Each structure stands twice: as structure tokens, then as C-alpha cells.
Amino acid sequence: MSLKITDDCINCAICEPECPNDAIFEGQEIYEINAKLCTECVGHFDEPQCVMICPVACIPKDPQNLESKEELTLKYQQLTGQAS
């Protein structure tokens, strides 16, 4: 599953540059995550970098975008041009 940013976001912008897939962007009120680009850092890191760095812990898994590790790996491969 991809991640999402909740209303607890304080717009500190610290997460945006940490995303290796450029999935995080400034929304109208808070930062948001593009679920089509979010791989929870699978393929890049062992843990989601935005979650690790967020000072208010407002980035949970998105229950509306359920994806297995295999699906996240496939998405990573497609995004990076490594799909077979």
C-alpha cells in the first residue's frame, strides 16, 4: 500500500526532498502523496524515508491503496525502467 499524509501535517516540507520517487508534493492545504508514484521506498531503502524523517508522525499507510511488497517492487521496477 502506498502512504498518505494526514491533516496533522505542519507543512514543514522536510519529507518532499526525501522521496526517491518524487511522489510527495505541496497540496493546497498540506503536503500530499501521489499513490501512483509511492513505493514506500521499496527498491530504494529498507524503510520509507518520509516516515522516518517526519517530525509529527503524520504519514501512515493508506488503507485506500493496498499493495503487497511484490506489487510495490513491480511499481518500483516500472518507475525506474527496470521492468522485465
Residue, then its C-alpha position, 0 to 999 in steps of 0.5 A: m500500500s502506498l502512504k498518505i499524509t494526514d491533516d496533522c501535517i505542519n507543512c514543514a516540507i522536510c519529507e518532499p526532498e526525501c522521496p526517491n520517487d518524487a511522489i510527495f508534493e505541496g497540496q493546497e492545504i498540506y503536503e500530499i502523496n501521489a499513490k501512483l508514484c509511492t513505493e514506500c521506498v521499496g527498491h530504494f531503502d529498507e524503510p520509507q524515508c518520509v516516515m522516518i524523517c517526519p517530525v509529527a508522525c503524520i504519514p501512515k499507510d493508506p488503507q485506500n491503496l493496498e499493495s503487497k511488497e511484490e506489487l510495490t517492487l513491480k511499481y518500483q521496477q516500472l518507475t525506474g525502467q527496470a521492468s522485465 
